[in-house]
Amino acid sequence: MKVAQQLRRQAAKLNNIGINSGSDLLTVKTKQLNQRAERLEEAAAPAHRERSAGTIKLANRGSHAKVLITLDDLVVGMPDGTVLFGTGKRHICQGDRIVLLGRNGVGKSRLIGLIRNAIVEPQTAAQGVKVTPSTVLGYSDQTLSGIGGDDTPLAMLSRRFDVGEQRARSLLAGVGVSIDMQERRIAVLSGGQKARLMMLALRLANPNFYLLDEPTNHLDIDGQEALEAELLERQASCLLASHDRSFIRAVGNRFWLIEKRRLTEIDSPEAFFQEVAEAGG
């Protein structure tokens, strides 16, 4: 809105000069500036009404099922067949915010990938993963692969979700993707803009279960705090992996530790944090 006001002031000055000098070129330039200001105001006004300018919001459609995911002696391994760990019998229930803990390379992302695949492509699900049919997934990985670099933010939202162009522009402006960036390739967005775009896509998917692999990697402190608040306020069910200890402490209400080729449930992440710190990790 500030930029639009500046453009209108410039247009008024040019208009006065144009009238005094009789310059057609300045008259045309004045009209162009006013049109650009109008476009900015049209995009900014709905975003202001959304009250979400630059913020992260999530959704939770809920489910009548108590148990969303069951792991029944799932064996997690590498593509070459190397076994990383076994899960034993585990349940992910509504309201669980489970944090996966373990050293790098133990298989946290592999487990998240197997659960995601079981939800998205149940016909190829790994033996040992059972998904309640009402489960609707919200997924984000470390590389934000869910948003294609060659796509534009506007095209992606318009294609994936039932929102018109004006609503899409409003939502994008609301998460900090400015009007001039909305029709550029996603690849040229900053890491923070990509992360907020990913979180917007998650919200519009209206899931009842989130799978988040290092969700704070590309977020600034404000973004991390907003994500924490949303997960708690929405009572979102999720399984996540993160190296951010303050995020883990704020969000997690259950903790699974992968260690010595086994997945076990622990009461608190503090002993694991201490062990990693003592090892210099």
C-alpha positions in Angstrom: 0.0 0.0 0.0 2.9 2.3 0.7 4.4 1.7 -2.7 1.0 2.4 -4.3 0.8 5.7 -2.5 4.3 6.6 -3.7 3.3 5.8 -7.3 0.2 7.9 -7.0 2.3 10.9 -5.7 4.7 10.4 -8.6 1.8 10.3 -11.0 0.3 13.5 -9.6 3.6 15.3 -10.0 4.0 14.1 -13.6 0.4 15.0 -14.4 1.0 18.6 -13.2 4.2 18.8 -15.3 2.4 17.3 -18.3 -0.5 19.7 -18.1 1.9 22.7 -17.9 4.1 21.5 -20.7 1.5 19.8 -22.9 3.5 16.6 -23.0 1.6 13.6 -24.3 4.4 11.3 -23.1 4.0 12.5 -19.5 0.3 12.0 -19.7 0.8 8.4 -20.8 3.4 7.8 -18.1 1.0 9.2 -15.5 -1.7 6.8 -16.6 0.7 3.9 -16.4 1.8 4.8 -12.8 -1.8 5.1 -11.7 -2.7 1.7 -13.3 0.3 0.1 -11.5 -0.8 1.6 -8.2 -4.4 0.2 -8.8 -3.0 -3.3 -9.3 -0.9 -3.1 -6.1 -3.9 -1.8 -4.1 -6.2 -4.6 -5.5 -3.7 -7.3 -4.4 -2.9 -5.7 -1.1 -6.4 -4.9 0.2 -7.6 -8.5 0.4 -4.3 -9.5 2.0 -4.8 -6.9 4.6 -8.3 -8.2 5.3 -6.8 -11.7 5.7 -4.7 -10.3 8.6 -2.0 -12.7 7.5 0.6 -10.4 5.9 3.9 -12.2 6.0 2.6 -14.8 8.5 2.3 -18.6 8.5 -1.1 -20.2 9.1 -2.0 -23.9 9.1 -5.2 -25.8 9.0 -6.6 -29.0 10.7 -9.7 -30.6 9.2 -9.8 -33.1 12.1 -10.8 -36.8 11.9 -13.2 -39.1 13.7 -10.5 -41.7 13.9 -8.4 -41.9 17.1 -5.5 -43.7 15.4 -4.2 -42.2 12.1 -1.1 -44.3 11.4 -0.1 -47.7 12.7 3.5 -49.0 12.4 3.5 -52.8 12.8 7.1 -54.0 13.0 8.0 -51.9 10.0 11.6 -52.4 8.8 13.2 -49.2 7.6 16.1 -49.7 5.2 18.2 -48.3 2.4 17.4 -48.9 -1.3 20.2 -51.5 -1.4 18.5 -53.6 1.3 20.7 -52.4 4.2 18.5 -52.5 7.4 18.6 -49.2 9.4 16.1 -50.0 12.2 12.8 -51.6 13.1 9.9 -49.7 14.6 8.2 -52.3 16.7 4.4 -51.7 17.2 3.7 -47.9 17.2 0.6 -45.8 16.8 0.3 -42.1 15.7 -3.0 -40.8 17.2 -4.9 -37.5 16.8 -3.2 -34.7 18.7 0.2 -36.4 18.7 3.1 -34.2 17.8 5.8 -36.7 17.6 9.4 -35.7 17.2 11.9 -38.1 15.6 15.3 -38.0 17.3 18.5 -39.7 16.2 22.0 -39.0 14.8 22.3 -38.1 11.1 22.0 -41.1 8.8 20.0 -43.3 11.2 16.9 -43.2 8.9 14.6 -40.4 10.1 13.9 -39.1 6.6 13.5 -42.7 5.3 10.8 -43.4 7.9 9.0 -40.1 7.0 9.2 -41.1 3.3 7.7 -44.5 3.9 4.8 -43.1 5.8 4.2 -40.4 3.1 4.2 -43.1 0.4 1.7 -45.2 2.3 -0.7 -42.2 2.5 -0.2 -41.0 -1.1 0.2 -44.3 -2.9 -1.4 -47.0 -0.6 -1.2 -49.6 -3.3 2.6 -49.5 -3.0 2.8 -49.1 0.8 5.6 -50.8 2.6 4.5 -53.8 4.7 4.1 -52.7 8.2 2.5 -49.2 7.6 -1.3 -49.0 8.0 -3.1 -45.7 7.3 -6.6 -44.8 8.4 -8.6 -43.9 5.3 -9.7 -40.5 6.6 -6.0 -39.4 6.9 -5.3 -36.3 4.8 -1.6 -35.4 4.4 0.3 -32.2 4.7 3.9 -32.9 3.7 7.1 -30.8 3.5 10.6 -32.1 3.1 14.1 -30.5 3.6 14.4 -29.4 0.0 10.8 -28.1 -0.3 10.3 -30.5 -3.3 6.6 -30.0 -3.1 6.9 -26.6 -4.9 8.5 -26.9 -8.4 11.2 -24.4 -9.3 9.9 -23.9 -12.9 6.4 -23.1 -11.7 5.3 -19.7 -10.7 3.6 -19.1 -7.3 0.4 -17.8 -8.9 0.2 -20.7 -11.4 0.9 -23.3 -8.7 -1.9 -22.1 -6.3 -4.4 -21.6 -9.1 -3.8 -25.1 -10.5 -3.7 -27.0 -7.2 -6.4 -25.4 -5.3 -9.9 -24.1 -5.9 -9.0 -20.4 -5.6 -9.5 -17.7 -8.2 -6.7 -15.5 -9.4 -7.6 -12.5 -7.1 -7.8 -14.8 -4.0 -4.5 -16.5 -5.0 -2.8 -13.1 -5.3 -4.2 -12.1 -1.9 -3.0 -15.3 -0.2 0.5 -14.9 -1.8 0.8 -11.3 -0.7 -0.3 -12.4 2.7 2.7 -14.8 3.1 5.2 -12.2 1.8 5.3 -13.1 -1.9 4.9 -9.6 -3.4 2.9 -8.9 -6.5 6.0 -8.6 -8.7 7.2 -12.0 -7.6 4.0 -13.9 -8.1 4.5 -14.6 -11.8 8.2 -15.2 -11.6 9.7 -18.7 -11.3 9.6 -20.2 -7.8 13.3 -20.9 -8.2 14.1 -17.2 -7.9 12.3 -16.8 -4.6 14.4 -16.5 -1.4 14.6 -19.5 0.9 12.2 -17.8 3.4 9.7 -17.0 0.6 9.8 -20.6 -0.6 9.2 -21.9 2.9 6.2 -19.6 3.5 4.8 -20.6 0.1 5.2 -24.3 1.1 3.3 -23.6 4.4 0.6 -21.8 2.4 0.2 -24.8 0.2 0.0 -27.0 3.3 -2.8 -24.8 4.8 -4.8 -24.9 1.5 -4.5 -28.7 1.4 -6.5 -28.7 4.7 -4.8 -31.8 6.2 -5.4 -33.6 9.4 -1.8 -35.0 9.6 1.5 -33.3 9.0 4.7 -34.9 8.0 7.5 -32.3 8.4 11.2 -33.0 7.6 13.3 -30.1 9.0 10.4 -27.6 8.6 12.4 -24.7 10.1 15.4 -24.9 7.8 14.4 -22.0 5.6 12.4 -19.9 8.1 13.5 -16.9 10.0 12.9 -16.6 13.8 9.5 -15.0 13.3 8.5 -17.8 10.8 9.7 -20.5 13.2 7.7 -19.0 16.1 4.6 -18.7 13.9 4.9 -22.3 12.8 5.2 -23.4 16.5 2.2 -21.4 17.4 0.1 -22.7 14.6 0.9 -26.4 15.3 -0.1 -25.9 18.9 -3.2 -23.7 18.3 -4.6 -26.0 15.6 -3.8 -29.1 17.8 -2.3 -30.5 14.6 -1.3 -34.1 14.5 2.2 -34.5 13.1 5.4 -36.5 12.9 8.5 -34.3 12.4 12.2 -34.4 12.3 14.2 -31.3 13.3 17.6 -30.2 14.5 16.1 -27.1 16.1 16.1 -27.8 19.8 13.9 -24.9 20.9 11.4 -25.9 18.2 11.4 -29.5 19.4 10.9 -28.5 23.0 8.0 -26.1 22.1 6.1 -28.4 19.8 6.8 -32.1 20.7 4.5 -34.0 23.1 5.9 -37.4 22.2 9.5 -38.4 21.3 10.7 -41.3 19.3 14.5 -42.1 19.4 16.2 -44.1 16.7 19.3 -45.7 18.2 21.1 -49.0 17.9 18.8 -50.1 15.0 15.7 -49.7 17.1 12.9 -47.1 17.5 12.0 -46.5 21.1 9.7 -44.0 22.8 11.3 -41.7 25.4 9.8 -39.2 27.9 12.0 -36.3 27.0 14.6 -35.2 24.4 17.0 -33.7 27.0 19.2 -36.8 27.5 19.6 -37.2 23.7 20.5 -33.5 23.4 23.1 -33.9 26.2 24.6 -36.9 24.6 24.9 -35.1 21.2 26.4 -32.1 22.9 29.0 -34.2 24.8 30.0 -35.9 21.5 30.4 -32.4 19.9 27.5 -32.9 17.5 
